[in-house]
Amino acid sequence: MPASAEPLHPSLHLIEDHLDAALAMGEDLLTEKVALLQPTQPLTMARLVRQNRELAEFLVTVRTLELSLITRLLQARRHAEELRRRELRLKPLIALFVAGTAPLVDAAAELGDTTTRDFETGDTASAFLRSRGLIAPDAAGLERLSQLAVGEDYLVAERIRLGTLLDLVATFLDTLDVLYDLPGERAAGSLPAAVGSVVPAESGRAT
């Protein structure tokens, strides 16, 4: 039962919904991978066409999940800011969450305006892969790689490690479970020993 007899603010349920969805999208991102042609394999037109098709599908899926993840987090951020003064028990965590997701505010505006990106890189697949940390910044291409796979070091919107972001989301959700016992299908995790031990995501852009 909630610790307080007062009715829960609707924003609490909205925050949980958005964070649950964001966590699921992040977990889906972590399963995304695509196999690449091996150097020992004979290069045929059929193999090249298949790899290009699978790579294009991988990029579309990753881009879509990333944009959906950012959208959900920004919605949760907006509702969390509305609760900052009302829910004093959440104030430190809300401050942490707002600070940790601040880089996504600017990123959302840039993602909606492709002018600069298209001018600088042509919006090529290799530019996207470099900006997300999927290949090295100085990599000429996909040579010597057996696969591309999204991991915890994937840079969401070129700014925040996916693993760090998901840790922040999970901490917020666990806190809501402990303090308010909100109904939901997600199994409640264990609340970290100290909320302050979660460090806000770094905002340095990959180069």
N, C-alpha and C positions, 0 to 999 in steps of 0.2 A: 504493500500500500504506500502511496506517496507520503512523505514525511509531513506534509502540510495538508490540512483539511480544506484549504481553499481550492476552488476549481482550477485546473491546469490551464495556462494560457494556450490558445490554439496554436501559437507559433511554435510551442514545444513539439507538437505532433508534426508540424510541417518541417521543422528542422530534422527530426528523426527520419521522416520519409525521404527528404533530400539526401541526408547522409547515408542512409541505408542504400539508396540507389547509387550514390557515388562510390561507395565501398564495393558494391557488386560490379560496377563498371571497371573499377580499378583491378579487381580480381580477374575480370574477363580480359583486360589488357595484358595481364601477366601470363595468360595462356597463349597469346598470339605469337606465332612463329611461322617461318617459311623456309623450306629447304632450297638450297642453291645448287647449281651445277658443280660437280666435283672437277678439279683440274684434270683428273685421269679419265673422265668421261669424254667420249668423242662428241664434238660439238656439231650437232645437226640442226637444221632449220626447225624441225619439229620440237626438239628439246628447248631451243632458244625461245620459240613462241610460247611454249608451255611455261617456262620460267617467267617470262615477261608478264603473262597473264596471272600467274600465281602471285608475283610480286605486286602487281597492280591491285589485286584483291586484298592482299595483306595491308597495303598502304591505305586503301579506302576504309577498311575495318578499323585500323589503328587511329586514323584521323577522326572517324565518326565517334569512336569510344572516347577519345580525348576531348572532343568538343562537348559531348554529352556530360562527361565527368566535370568539366569546367563549369558548364551551365548549372548543374546541380549544386556544386560547391558555392557558386556565387549566390544562388537562391538561399541556401542555408546560411550563408554569411549575412545576407540582408535581414533575414528573420532573427538571427542571433543578435545583430546590432539593435533590433527593436526591443530585445529582452534585457539588454545590458543593465538598465537601471531597475527593472522590475524584479529580476531573479538574482538577488545578491549572491546566492551560493554559486551561481554559474559565472559571476563576473570575471574571476581570474581566468577561467577556461575560455570564455568568450573573447577576452582580450588576446589570449594566445592564439585562438583560432583565427580571429580577424587579422592579426599580424602575420600569421603563417600563410594565409591565403591572399594577402594584399597584392603580391605580384600578379595574381590572376586577373585583377581588375584592369590593369593596363594591358595585359595579354589579350583579354577579350576584345578590347577596342582594336588592337592590332590584327587579330585574327579575322575581324570583320572587314578590315581594309587591306586588301592584297596589293595595293599599289607599290609600296616599297619592296615587299618580298618579291613580287613578280619582276620588278626592275633589277633587283640585285642578283637574283638567282634563277629567274625564269620559272620558279616554283617547281624545280626538278625533283625527282625522287631522291637523288643523292644529297641535295641540299637539305631536304626534310630529314633524312636519315642521320646526317651529321648533326643537325640542330637538336635532335632528340637523343644523341649519344648512342645511336645504334651502330654507327661506324665511326672510326676515328676522324677527327677534324681534318687531318691531312691525307686521308685515304683517297686514292685516285678513283676507286670504284669498289666493286664487290669481289674482286679477285682474291683468292686464297681464303674466302669465307665459305664455310659449309652450310651455314644457315644464318638467318636474322631472327632474333628473338627478343621480345620485350621483357626486361627485367626490372628490378627495383631501382636501378640507376637511370631508367628512362626519364628524360627531362620533360615533364608536362609543360607545354607551351614554351619550351626552351628554358624554363626557369627553375622548376622545383622537381626534386627527385620524387618519383612515384612512390617509392617505399616510405619516404619521410611523410609525404602527404597522406598516405593511407594510415600510417601510425597516428597521425593527428586526428583523422576522422574516427578511427577506432577508439581513441581515448575519449573523444567527445561522446560517442555513442555509449560507451561503457559508463560514463559519468551520468548520462541521462537515465540509464537503466537502474543505477544504484540509487539516485536521488528521487526519481519519480516513478519507477516501476512502470514505464510506458509499455502498453501492449504491443506486440509485434512478433513476426515470425523468426527474426534473427535471434540466435542463441546469445544470451548475455555473456560477455567475456569477463575476465577479471579486471577490476579497476587497478591501474598502475599505482604503485605505492605512493608516488607523489606526482600530481599533475604537472607541477613545475619542472619535472625531469624531462618532459618532452620539449625538445628544442624547436623553435619555429623554423620552418623550411627556409633554406638559403635562397636568396633572390638573384644570385649571380647568373647572368645569361651565359650560355655556352658560347664559345668562340670557335 
